[in-house]
Structure formats: C-alpha cells, structure tokens
Amino acid sequence: MSLLSEMKEEFKSYANSMINDIPHDVYVVMLIIFSVGSVMAFVMKGPSKGLRWLLGTLLMEYTFLLFCSMVIYRKVNENVGYDFHPFWSYKAILEGRNELIGENIMNAVVFVPVGLLFAILMSRKSQKDWLVAIMVGAGMSLTIEALQFFLHRGFAEVDDVMHNALGALIGYIMYRMGYILWLKKEF
C-alpha cells in the first residue's frame, strides 16, 4: 500500500470515528451554541469584537470536539499503556512500520486548526507568539494523552504530543504567512 493510500485510510478511520462514535446530539448542541452565540456576539459587541468572539467560540468548540473524539466518546481499551521515548515512531518507521507515517501526519493535521485559530485570536503580535502556539498545542495534547492513559481510552505517547504541537505550529505559521502575503498584496 502506498503512503498516500495509507494516509487516506488513516484520515477515513479518524473521520469515521468522529462521525460514528460521537452522538449526533453533541453536534446539534454545538451548532446551536455557535449559531445563537454568533448572532448575540455581533448584535451586542459589533462586527469586530463579534468576529473575535465567534473565532474564540470556534476554537473552544473545536477543542471540545477533539476531546470528544480522543477521550470522552472513545471506547475503553484494556491495552492501555505509554511510551515516553521521543521519536520511537520514527525508529519504527525505519524498521518498516510504514502505517505510522500516516498516523504521525494525522496527529499533526488535527491540531493545525488549533494553531490557526489561536494565531488569529492573538491580540498582540509578539516575536514569541509561535512559542506560545506550540505550548498551547502541547498543553492540550498532554492533557488528552494523560486522560487517555488514566481513563483507559488510548495509548499515551510523547510522539503524539510532539506531532500535535507541530500541527499547532503549522497552523500558526499558515496564519502568519497568509497575514504577510495579505499585507504585501495591499501595498
């Protein structure tokens, strides 16, 4: 199986687990909160602050969705464990476990929206914002990994935290690149 088809299968597996494992009522409630909150934010706070509130709500809902898919509605697994060795998955890939390539990429991809939304919400434009984006991604990921371990919902791995933090950084960089390109376009 090619790398692209493995990544496609990993994505399908993740998407199917989100669709099938999380009750539809959760999505309905999230949509209602987002819709009502959006209208209220724009009416009460105006367009600029309303948009900011809307993006903050979107980040919170995406974070909640990640926790739902990775912890809350994930099936209990008796084969719980941990691996605190950094880069173990790369060693395994070099030994022929190519299915981990798609898993590593997927772990980064699911955190790209976290970094992107976080970057948009940052009110200050500091040189260290990229580091804060990494810390936010790593902190969320570390919380998810710890909950997976203690609640028997998955295998806690340092590599997952690293890939999730990398995904948040990629999202942050995507925003900054878009911001820079947008500014150059106007001048």
trRosetta pair geometry for C-beta under 8 A, 3 or more apart (Angstrom, degrees):
i j d omega theta_ij theta_ji phi_ij phi_ji
1 5 5.1 -117 -175 87 92 121
1 6 5.5 112 125 -60 116 89
1 9 7.8 -11 176 -6 146 141
1 98 8.0 176 76 98 90 129
2 5 4.8 89 58 12 82 101
2 6 6.9 -143 97 -6 41 88
3 6 5.6 -56 -148 36 32 113
3 7 6.3 31 154 -18 66 105
3 98 6.8 -106 -95 179 78 117
3 101 5.9 -49 -140 102 101 148
3 102 7.3 176 -168 -58 65 90
4 7 5.8 -53 -148 36 31 110
4 8 6.3 34 151 -21 64 106
5 8 5.3 -49 -145 35 35 116
5 9 6.4 39 153 -20 65 103
6 9 5.7 -54 -149 36 31 111
6 10 6.4 34 151 -21 64 105
6 98 6.4 -136 -66 131 172 98
6 99 5.9 -143 -158 -116 126 56
6 101 6.6 69 101 67 137 102
6 102 4.3 -144 130 -35 91 135
7 10 5.6 -51 -147 35 33 114
7 11 6.4 34 153 -18 65 105
7 101 7.3 -66 -68 112 92 92
7 102 4.1 -163 -91 -118 53 98
7 105 5.9 -20 -123 70 114 143
7 106 7.3 174 -150 -52 75 93
8 11 5.8 -55 -149 37 30 111
8 12 6.3 31 152 -19 64 107
9 12 5.6 -52 -144 38 32 112
9 13 6.2 35 155 -22 64 105
9 102 6.9 24 63 166 83 169
10 13 5.7 -53 -149 35 29 113
10 14 6.5 26 153 -16 63 106
10 99 7.8 148 -71 -171 112 76
10 102 3.6 169 -13 145 145 119
10 103 5.8 -146 -134 -71 139 53
10 105 7.6 110 85 65 150 96
10 106 4.9 -131 139 -41 122 142
11 14 5.8 -57 -148 38 31 109
11 15 6.1 28 156 -16 67 109
11 102 7.7 -106 -25 -174 74 110
11 106 6.3 -165 -77 -105 65 114
11 109 7.9 -28 -100 83 102 157
12 15 5.8 -56 -141 41 29 109
12 16 6.0 30 159 -19 65 109
13 16 5.9 -55 -144 38 25 110
13 17 6.5 26 156 -20 61 106
14 17 5.9 -55 -150 33 30 110
14 18 6.6 28 152 -18 63 104
14 69 7.6 57 -171 170 81 137
14 106 5.9 175 -34 -171 151 136
14 110 7.3 -124 179 -72 150 127
15 18 5.7 -55 -152 35 33 110
15 19 6.3 25 153 -14 67 109
16 19 5.7 -58 -143 41 33 108
16 20 5.6 8 167 0 71 117
17 20 6.3 -63 -127 51 25 94
17 21 5.0 2 -178 -1 67 127
17 69 6.3 101 115 -158 102 97
17 74 7.7 24 175 -108 126 79
18 21 6.8 -45 -101 45 14 95
18 22 5.8 -10 -169 9 52 121
18 65 7.4 35 -146 177 118 101
18 68 8.0 82 -136 101 78 104
18 69 4.8 -23 -98 -106 84 128
19 22 7.4 -51 -114 43 6 91
21 69 6.9 108 76 -129 124 63
21 73 4.6 139 145 133 96 113
21 74 6.7 33 169 -92 152 42
21 75 7.4 -108 -129 -34 125 83
22 26 5.3 -85 171 54 100 142
22 27 7.0 101 122 -40 116 94
22 65 7.6 3 -113 -146 168 74
22 68 5.0 56 -111 147 122 125
22 69 6.2 -52 -47 -79 122 72
22 73 4.9 154 -90 48 61 165
23 26 5.2 109 71 -9 78 97
23 73 7.3 -159 -9 -111 73 141
24 27 5.5 -52 -160 36 50 112
24 28 6.3 52 144 -22 74 103
25 28 5.4 -52 -146 36 37 114
25 29 6.3 36 156 -18 69 103
26 29 6.0 -55 -149 37 29 108
26 30 6.3 29 152 -18 63 108
26 68 6.2 128 170 -133 159 155
26 73 8.0 -103 -20 -45 160 143
27 30 5.6 -55 -146 38 31 112
27 31 6.2 32 155 -21 65 106
28 31 5.8 -55 -149 36 29 111
28 32 6.4 29 153 -18 64 106
29 32 5.7 -53 -147 36 32 112
29 33 6.3 32 155 -18 66 106
30 33 5.8 -54 -146 38 30 110
30 34 6.2 28 156 -17 64 110
30 61 5.2 115 -158 -150 111 120
30 64 7.2 -175 -104 87 120 132
30 65 7.3 47 -113 -67 164 101
31 34 5.7 -56 -144 40 29 110
31 35 6.0 25 158 -17 66 110
32 35 5.9 -57 -141 39 27 107
32 36 6.0 15 166 -7 66 112
33 36 6.4 -60 -138 45 22 101
33 37 5.6 20 163 -16 61 120
33 57 7.3 -163 134 -169 97 121
33 61 7.2 167 87 -88 122 122
34 37 5.9 -61 -138 44 20 110
34 38 6.1 27 160 -27 60 109
34 54 8.0 73 -163 -150 81 77
34 57 5.9 151 -116 136 71 125
34 58 7.1 68 -128 -83 117 68
34 61 6.2 -13 -71 -49 113 163
35 38 5.8 -54 -148 29 25 112
35 39 6.7 19 157 -13 61 104
36 39 6.0 -57 -152 37 32 108
36 40 6.2 27 154 -15 66 111
37 40 5.7 -59 -144 42 31 110
37 41 5.9 33 158 -24 67 109
37 53 7.3 -139 161 140 100 108
37 54 7.4 151 118 -104 97 62
37 57 5.2 151 117 -113 147 161
38 41 5.8 -55 -144 34 26 111
38 42 6.4 17 161 -11 63 107
38 50 7.5 79 -165 175 56 100
38 54 5.2 54 -115 -110 86 108
38 57 7.4 -132 -65 60 74 152
39 42 6.3 -61 -148 39 27 103
39 43 6.1 19 158 -12 64 114
40 43 6.0 -63 -143 43 27 107
40 44 5.7 3 169 0 67 119
41 44 6.4 -66 -131 49 20 95
41 45 5.3 -30 -174 29 62 121
41 49 7.4 -139 179 118 91 75
41 50 4.1 132 132 -142 88 76
41 53 4.0 -160 -140 84 137 136
41 54 5.7 -173 80 -52 155 79
41 57 7.7 -132 -41 -16 150 135
42 45 7.0 -59 -101 56 15 81
42 46 7.2 -31 -161 154 48 8
42 47 6.4 28 -142 -94 89 48
42 50 3.7 94 -89 -171 52 158
42 51 7.8 58 -91 -49 89 59
42 54 7.7 23 -51 -49 91 123
43 50 7.7 105 10 -103 35 137
44 50 7.6 134 59 -90 64 100
45 49 3.8 -109 161 98 115 114
45 50 4.6 158 76 -64 102 71
45 53 6.0 107 44 -11 161 139
46 49 5.5 65 61 34 87 96
46 50 5.8 -156 85 -16 33 104
47 50 5.6 -60 -130 41 17 115
47 51 6.2 21 167 -23 60 105
48 51 6.2 -55 -154 29 23 107
48 52 6.8 20 149 -14 59 107
49 52 5.4 -52 -150 37 39 116
49 53 6.2 41 151 -20 69 103
50 53 5.7 -53 -147 37 32 111
50 54 6.2 37 151 -23 64 106
51 54 5.4 -52 -147 35 32 117
51 55 6.4 31 154 -17 65 104
52 55 5.9 -55 -149 37 30 108
52 56 6.4 32 151 -19 63 107
52 121 6.8 110 -156 -127 82 74
53 56 5.6 -54 -149 37 32 114
53 57 6.3 35 152 -20 65 104
54 57 5.7 -54 -150 35 29 111
54 58 6.4 32 150 -20 63 105
55 58 5.4 -49 -146 35 34 116
55 59 6.5 37 152 -20 64 101
55 117 5.9 179 179 -154 93 92
55 120 5.6 -108 -172 107 152 126
55 121 5.7 -170 116 -74 120 93
56 59 5.7 -51 -150 34 32 111
56 60 6.5 30 152 -16 64 105
56 121 5.9 104 -80 -118 78 134
57 60 5.7 -55 -148 38 33 110
57 61 6.2 29 155 -16 67 108
58 61 5.8 -56 -143 40 29 108
58 62 6.2 30 157 -19 64 107
58 117 6.1 -147 100 -127 103 139
59 62 5.8 -54 -144 37 29 110
59 63 6.3 32 154 -20 63 107
59 114 7.1 93 -148 -131 91 56
59 117 4.1 176 -85 132 101 140
59 118 6.7 113 -130 -64 141 62
59 121 6.6 -45 -25 -30 152 146
60 63 5.6 -54 -148 37 30 114
60 64 6.3 32 152 -19 64 106
61 64 5.5 -50 -146 37 34 114
61 65 6.3 39 152 -22 64 104
62 65 5.4 -51 -148 35 33 115
62 66 6.6 39 150 -21 64 100
62 113 5.5 -118 -171 118 157 131
62 114 6.8 -161 113 -77 126 69
62 117 6.8 152 33 0 146 157
63 66 5.7 -50 -152 31 33 113
63 67 6.6 30 151 -14 64 104
63 114 7.0 87 -82 -108 85 104
63 140 6.5 -109 -137 -134 105 135
64 67 5.7 -55 -150 39 34 110
64 68 6.3 39 150 -23 66 104
65 68 5.5 -48 -146 33 33 115
65 69 6.3 23 159 -12 65 107
66 69 6.1 -61 -145 41 28 103
66 70 5.8 -3 167 5 66 119
66 110 6.7 128 -115 157 107 114
66 111 8.0 62 -116 -89 148 70
66 114 7.8 2 -37 -63 155 120
66 140 7.3 39 100 164 149 125
66 144 6.9 -68 141 -90 105 141
67 70 6.4 -68 -128 52 24 93
67 71 5.2 -37 -170 39 66 115
67 72 5.8 58 136 -16 81 108
67 144 6.6 -137 -104 -101 67 96
67 147 7.8 21 -145 70 92 161
68 71 7.4 -60 -95 56 7 71
68 72 4.7 -45 -122 51 48 122
68 73 5.2 19 178 8 76 110
69 73 6.8 -23 -97 58 30 103
69 74 7.0 65 160 -61 35 95
70 74 6.1 -9 174 -41 20 137
70 144 5.1 11 112 -164 140 123
70 148 6.6 -61 157 -72 90 116
70 153 7.4 104 151 131 53 124
70 154 6.9 -32 -177 -21 78 155
71 74 5.9 -45 -115 17 8 117
71 144 6.0 -137 -43 -145 118 74
71 147 4.6 9 -128 116 140 128
71 148 5.9 -110 -98 -71 85 70
71 151 6.5 77 -163 58 92 146
71 153 5.3 106 -136 95 53 161
71 154 7.7 -85 -92 5 61 120
74 77 7.9 -40 144 -17 103 105
74 148 7.4 -9 73 -118 154 91
74 153 4.4 94 87 -169 121 109
74 154 6.4 -14 142 -44 156 103
75 153 7.5 144 78 -135 31 73
76 151 7.6 -107 -111 148 84 76
76 152 5.0 34 -157 106 84 110
76 153 6.5 -60 -106 -86 46 63
77 80 5.8 130 93 -62 90 77
77 152 5.8 -163 58 164 57 79
77 153 6.5 100 15 -139 97 19
77 154 6.5 81 31 -75 137 31
77 155 7.9 -62 98 -43 146 75
78 152 6.8 10 -92 -168 33 126
79 155 7.5 -27 119 -72 86 104
80 148 7.8 179 -137 145 104 73
80 149 6.2 126 179 -145 113 51
80 152 4.6 -100 -50 -127 143 67
80 153 7.8 43 -103 22 114 28
80 154 7.3 60 -121 76 83 20
80 155 6.8 -174 -148 -89 46 56
81 149 7.8 -64 108 -126 10 92
81 155 5.4 -1 62 -131 77 89
81 156 7.4 -137 109 35 40 76
82 149 5.7 17 -70 -112 107 132
82 155 6.9 171 -89 -175 34 65
82 156 4.1 -17 -111 70 91 100
82 157 6.9 178 -159 -73 57 46
83 88 5.5 -81 157 34 132 160
83 155 7.1 21 1 163 97 107
83 156 7.5 174 26 94 55 58
83 157 4.8 5 58 -116 95 85
83 158 6.8 -104 106 13 69 84
83 159 7.4 -7 95 6 113 102
84 157 7.9 -157 -75 -145 33 42
84 158 5.2 81 -148 -35 44 119
85 88 4.4 83 91 -58 108 114
85 158 6.8 -168 65 34 23 129
86 158 5.0 -80 -84 117 65 136
86 159 6.8 137 -145 -71 48 69
86 162 6.7 92 -141 -44 96 146
87 90 4.7 -35 -172 28 85 119
87 91 6.5 89 133 -21 83 92
87 159 6.7 134 -75 -94 20 103
88 91 5.7 -55 -157 36 39 112
88 92 6.3 38 147 -19 69 106
88 157 7.5 -114 48 -155 121 112
88 158 7.8 99 5 54 104 100
88 159 6.1 -109 43 -38 82 129
89 92 5.4 -53 -147 39 37 114
89 93 6.3 44 150 -25 67 101
89 97 7.9 -108 -158 92 66 123
89 100 4.7 -167 -167 174 102 136
89 103 7.5 -125 -151 85 142 114
89 104 5.8 157 127 -73 147 118
89 157 7.6 65 -41 170 113 145
89 159 4.6 114 -1 -164 118 168
90 93 5.5 -46 -146 31 34 115
90 94 6.5 35 152 -18 63 103
90 159 8.0 -177 -16 -121 81 130
91 94 5.8 -55 -153 36 32 112
91 95 6.5 26 149 -14 64 108
92 95 5.5 -60 -149 42 34 110
92 97 4.2 -27 155 42 96 134
92 100 5.6 79 96 -5 117 161
93 96 7.8 166 -177 28 28 10
93 97 5.8 -84 -87 70 39 76
93 98 6.4 79 -144 -99 77 42
93 100 5.2 -120 -72 72 91 117
93 101 5.9 98 -125 -62 127 84
93 104 7.9 -40 -59 -10 138 142
97 100 5.0 47 122 -6 102 115
98 101 5.5 -23 -171 1 62 116
99 102 6.3 -50 -168 35 48 107
99 103 6.6 47 140 -16 71 110
100 103 5.1 -57 -146 43 44 116
100 104 5.9 48 155 -25 74 102
101 104 6.0 -55 -150 34 26 109
101 105 6.4 22 154 -14 62 108
102 105 5.8 -56 -145 39 31 109
102 106 6.0 32 156 -21 66 109
103 106 5.7 -55 -144 38 28 112
103 107 6.4 34 154 -24 63 104
104 107 5.7 -52 -151 31 30 114
104 108 6.9 25 152 -13 62 103
104 159 7.0 -64 -111 161 98 115
104 163 5.3 -149 -162 -102 68 146
105 108 5.8 -59 -158 37 35 108
105 109 6.1 34 150 -23 70 109
105 163 8.0 -109 -75 -159 12 128
106 109 5.4 -52 -138 36 34 113
106 110 6.4 33 164 -22 67 103
107 110 6.6 -51 -146 29 24 106
107 111 7.4 7 158 -3 54 110
107 159 7.8 82 85 131 169 81
107 160 5.4 -128 -144 -138 143 67
107 163 3.7 58 105 108 118 135
107 164 5.7 -77 167 -58 89 70
107 167 6.9 -145 127 -30 55 131
108 111 6.4 -79 -164 43 34 100
108 112 7.1 54 146 -49 69 91
108 163 4.6 -96 -58 180 78 86
108 164 7.0 -147 -99 -85 41 25
108 166 4.9 -45 -119 91 110 104
108 167 3.7 168 -172 -68 53 93
108 170 6.5 63 171 6 108 141
109 112 5.7 -29 -158 -8 40 117
109 167 6.1 -102 -19 -123 11 124
110 113 7.8 -47 177 23 39 98
110 164 7.4 -39 76 -117 93 84
110 167 6.5 9 60 177 49 168
111 114 4.8 -41 -165 28 68 123
111 115 6.5 64 143 -16 81 97
111 137 5.2 84 176 -143 135 112
111 140 7.6 157 -125 80 113 128
111 141 7.0 -24 -88 -65 145 113
111 163 7.8 143 20 126 130 66
111 164 4.4 118 -42 -161 152 67
111 165 7.3 -35 129 -52 161 15
111 166 7.7 102 73 69 129 53
111 167 3.1 110 66 91 96 125
111 168 4.8 -57 152 -48 113 74
111 171 7.0 -122 129 -12 63 128
112 115 6.0 -60 -154 40 35 106
112 116 6.1 34 153 -20 69 111
112 167 4.9 -89 -50 -177 61 89
112 168 7.4 -154 -97 -83 25 27
112 170 5.3 -50 -110 90 92 108
112 171 4.1 147 -171 -67 52 99
112 174 7.1 45 -169 3 104 143
113 116 5.4 -56 -138 41 35 114
113 117 5.8 28 166 -13 71 108
113 171 6.1 -144 -43 -117 7 143
114 117 6.4 -59 -143 42 22 102
114 118 6.0 23 156 -20 60 114
114 136 6.8 -167 157 121 111 109
114 137 5.7 130 104 -97 134 85
114 140 6.6 -128 -147 38 155 160
114 167 7.2 69 41 113 106 100
114 168 4.9 -49 92 -106 108 93
114 171 6.2 146 66 39 53 162
115 118 5.6 -56 -140 39 27 114
115 119 6.2 30 159 -23 64 106
115 133 4.9 66 -135 -176 89 119
115 136 7.7 149 -93 77 62 115
115 137 6.1 -8 -64 -62 95 125
115 167 6.6 -172 -6 127 124 58
115 168 3.6 143 -62 -172 103 49
115 169 5.9 -115 -119 -21 152 11
115 170 6.3 123 62 62 155 51
115 171 2.6 137 73 65 98 107
115 172 4.1 -88 178 -30 106 76
115 173 7.7 2 145 10 136 65
115 174 7.6 103 105 29 110 100
115 175 7.5 -153 134 -1 80 115
116 119 6.0 -56 -151 32 26 110
116 120 6.7 23 153 -16 61 105
116 171 3.6 -97 -33 -173 73 102
116 172 7.1 -136 -73 -62 37 34
116 174 5.8 -28 -97 72 102 118
116 175 5.3 149 -141 -49 63 108
117 120 5.7 -53 -149 35 35 111
117 121 6.3 28 155 -16 67 110
117 171 7.5 -22 10 162 59 136
118 121 5.9 -64 -149 41 29 108
118 122 6.7 45 152 -41 65 95
118 132 7.9 -159 159 117 127 94
118 133 5.4 147 100 -118 135 86
118 136 5.6 155 -121 83 157 161
118 168 7.0 20 24 -163 143 101
118 171 7.3 86 34 108 96 123
118 172 6.6 -40 79 -84 105 95
119 122 5.8 -37 -152 6 34 116
119 129 7.0 95 -122 151 77 125
119 133 6.3 7 -66 -92 87 134
119 171 6.7 -171 -2 128 119 82
119 172 4.4 148 -65 -130 124 65
119 175 3.7 160 101 59 142 155
119 176 6.5 -104 -164 -42 143 78
120 175 5.9 -133 -55 -135 73 141
122 125 7.0 111 120 -84 114 51
122 126 8.0 -110 174 21 130 85
122 129 5.4 57 -157 -141 166 130
122 132 7.6 121 -105 84 128 137
124 129 7.4 -171 95 -76 80 115
125 129 6.8 -53 -150 -27 40 146
126 129 5.0 136 63 -41 80 86
126 132 7.9 70 67 -5 122 130
128 131 4.8 -41 -174 33 78 119
128 132 6.4 82 130 -22 82 95
129 132 5.4 -52 -150 36 41 113
129 133 6.3 46 150 -23 69 101
129 172 7.1 -178 129 -164 94 129
130 133 5.6 -49 -151 32 33 115
130 134 6.7 35 149 -18 63 101
130 169 6.4 53 -170 -137 89 89
130 172 5.6 149 -120 125 66 144
130 173 7.4 47 -121 -68 112 78
130 176 7.8 -28 -77 -31 101 152
131 134 5.6 -50 -152 34 35 112
131 135 6.4 34 150 -18 65 106
132 135 5.5 -54 -146 39 34 112
132 136 6.3 38 153 -22 67 102
133 136 5.8 -50 -146 34 30 111
133 137 6.4 28 155 -14 63 107
133 168 5.2 -177 160 145 84 100
133 169 5.8 128 109 -95 114 52
133 171 7.3 -157 -174 75 129 91
133 172 3.8 22 -165 -63 174 147
134 137 5.8 -59 -150 41 30 110
134 138 6.0 25 155 -15 67 112
134 165 5.0 49 -161 -177 75 103
134 168 6.2 152 -104 89 34 115
134 169 5.2 21 -82 -69 87 105
134 172 8.0 -77 -43 10 64 149
135 138 5.7 -55 -138 43 30 109
135 139 5.9 34 159 -23 65 108
135 165 7.9 36 -68 -134 17 113
136 139 5.8 -54 -143 36 25 112
136 140 6.4 24 158 -15 61 106
136 168 6.1 -171 81 -171 89 151
137 140 6.0 -57 -148 38 27 107
137 141 6.1 23 156 -16 64 113
137 164 5.4 -176 169 135 96 79
137 165 4.2 140 102 -117 113 48
137 166 7.8 -150 128 21 152 26
137 167 6.5 174 -152 70 140 77
137 168 2.6 -140 -64 -4 137 149
137 169 6.9 -97 18 -26 154 68
138 141 5.6 -59 -143 42 29 111
138 142 6.0 33 157 -23 66 107
138 161 5.7 57 -144 177 76 97
138 162 8.0 20 -108 -91 99 34
138 164 7.0 139 -94 90 41 98
138 165 4.0 19 -65 -87 85 123
138 168 7.6 -112 -24 32 60 143
139 142 5.8 -51 -141 34 27 111
139 143 6.5 29 156 -19 61 105
140 143 5.8 -58 -155 35 30 112
140 144 6.4 29 151 -17 66 107
140 164 7.1 -130 85 152 94 133
140 168 7.9 133 37 -69 122 140
141 144 5.6 -54 -148 37 34 112
141 145 6.2 32 155 -18 68 106
141 160 6.4 -173 -176 129 116 84
141 161 4.5 147 119 -124 124 63
141 164 3.5 148 -89 80 139 150
141 165 6.2 -100 17 -44 145 76
142 145 5.7 -52 -143 38 31 110
142 146 6.2 31 157 -19 64 106
142 161 5.5 45 -72 -120 71 127
143 146 5.9 -56 -146 37 27 109
143 147 6.3 24 156 -15 63 109
144 147 5.9 -60 -148 40 28 108
144 148 6.2 32 154 -23 65 106
144 164 7.8 160 45 -99 135 170
145 148 5.6 -51 -146 33 30 114
145 149 6.5 29 155 -18 63 105
145 154 7.7 -97 -131 94 52 118
145 156 4.2 100 175 -137 93 87
145 157 6.8 -127 -134 38 127 45
145 160 5.9 149 -87 84 120 127
145 161 5.9 -56 -18 -61 149 98
146 149 5.8 -57 -152 36 31 110
146 150 6.2 15 159 -6 68 112
146 156 6.6 62 -81 -117 32 138
147 150 6.1 -61 -135 46 30 100
147 151 5.5 3 173 6 69 120
147 153 6.9 -11 128 42 79 128
148 151 6.6 -67 -128 53 16 92
148 153 4.5 -104 -136 78 62 88
148 154 3.4 -39 -170 52 127 104
148 155 7.1 -39 136 33 127 20
148 156 5.7 159 79 -70 105 80
149 152 7.9 14 175 -72 24 35
149 154 7.3 -60 -57 77 48 70
149 155 7.8 47 -88 -154 78 22
149 156 3.9 -20 -58 -29 118 130
156 160 7.6 -117 -161 40 41 133
157 160 4.4 99 71 -3 96 101
157 161 7.3 -161 101 -3 58 81
158 161 5.6 -54 -157 35 41 112
158 162 6.3 41 147 -20 70 105
159 162 5.5 -54 -147 38 35 113
159 163 6.2 30 156 -16 68 106
160 163 5.9 -57 -144 40 30 106
160 164 6.1 30 157 -19 65 108
161 164 5.8 -55 -144 38 28 110
161 165 6.2 28 156 -17 64 108
162 165 5.9 -57 -147 39 28 110
162 166 6.3 32 152 -22 63 107
163 166 5.4 -50 -146 35 34 116
163 167 6.5 40 152 -23 64 101
164 167 5.6 -49 -152 31 33 115
164 168 6.7 34 149 -18 63 101
165 168 5.6 -50 -151 34 36 112
165 169 6.5 38 149 -19 65 104
166 169 5.5 -54 -150 37 34 113
166 170 6.4 38 150 -22 66 103
167 170 5.5 -50 -147 33 33 113
167 171 6.5 36 152 -18 64 102
168 171 5.7 -52 -152 35 33 114
168 172 6.5 35 149 -20 64 105
169 172 5.5 -53 -149 36 34 113
169 173 6.3 33 153 -18 67 105
170 173 5.7 -54 -146 38 31 111
170 174 6.3 38 152 -25 64 102
171 174 5.6 -49 -148 30 31 115
171 175 6.8 30 154 -17 62 101
172 175 5.9 -56 -157 34 32 109
172 176 6.4 26 151 -15 66 108
173 176 5.6 -55 -143 40 34 109
173 177 6.0 35 157 -20 68 106
174 177 5.9 -55 -145 37 27 110
174 178 6.3 26 155 -16 62 109
175 178 5.8 -60 -149 40 29 111
175 179 6.1 32 153 -23 66 108
176 179 5.5 -52 -145 36 31 115
176 180 6.3 31 156 -18 65 104
177 180 5.8 -53 -147 37 30 109
177 181 6.2 28 155 -16 65 108
178 181 5.8 -56 -144 40 30 109
178 182 6.1 34 155 -23 65 108
179 182 5.7 -54 -147 34 27 113
179 183 6.5 27 155 -18 62 105
180 183 5.9 -54 -150 35 31 110
180 184 6.5 27 154 -15 64 107
181 184 5.8 -56 -148 39 32 110
181 185 6.2 38 152 -28 64 107
182 185 5.6 -54 -150 30 30 116
182 186 6.8 27 154 -19 63 103
183 186 6.0 -57 -154 32 33 108
183 187 6.8 12 158 -6 66 109
184 187 6.2 -68 -147 43 33 99
